[in-house]
Amino acid sequence: MTNHIYKHIELTGSSATSIEDAISRAIAKASETVRNIRWFEVMDTRGQVEKGKVAHWQVTLKVGFTLEG
């Protein structure tokens, strides 16, 4: 097994659809500029309520990626 060194960043994704969609959107966008993303951890979940229903999800993630070299 290879030993890895990880760096982590914090992201916040949002979606009108679901928590899972908010997570996927944040990771997909980060993957455009951050290489070697390996894991994520949900740190916080929030939502917006309109007319008694959930209208929007916001999820804060800690995302880990391996360092090169």
N, C-alpha and C positions, 0 to 999 in steps of 0.2 A: 504494500500500500504506500502510495506517495504521500509525503507530508505536505500539506498546503498551508500557506499563510493567507488569511482573508482580510480584506478591508470591507467596511460596511458604510452604507449611506442611508439616509432616511428619505423616503418618498411619501407623497400623499396622492392617491388616485381618487377619482370621483366618477360616479355613474348614476344615471337615473334608473338603471335597470336592476342592479344587484350589487352586493358586496363582492362577489366573485368577479363580476365585470370590472369593478373599480380596481381590484388587485391586478387583474390581467392587463388593463389599460396602463397602469403605472409601470409594470414590469416590461411590457412591450415597448413603451416609450423610452424607458431607461436603456433597454437593450440596443437602441439605435446608436448610443454613444458610449455605453459601458460594456466592455467585453468580460466574458467569463463569469456571468452571474450564476451562482450556484444554489442560493437558498434565500428564503424570506421569512420574516416573522411579523405577524400582525400586532402592532403596538396599541392601536386605538381605532375605534369605529364610532362614527358619528352619522347622524342623519338629519334631514330637514323634513319637517312635517307641514303639509298644506291641506287644509280642509279635512283634518282628521286622518290623513293617510300619508304614508312615507312617500316623499316626492323625490328624494335624492340621497345617495349614500356617499360617504367620504371615509376612506380607510388610510391610516398612516402605517407604513411598513418600514421595517429595518431590512435592508437587502444586502446580502454578502456576496462578494466576488473574489476570485483568486487573483493574486498579483502575479504578473509575468516575470520570468527571469529567475 
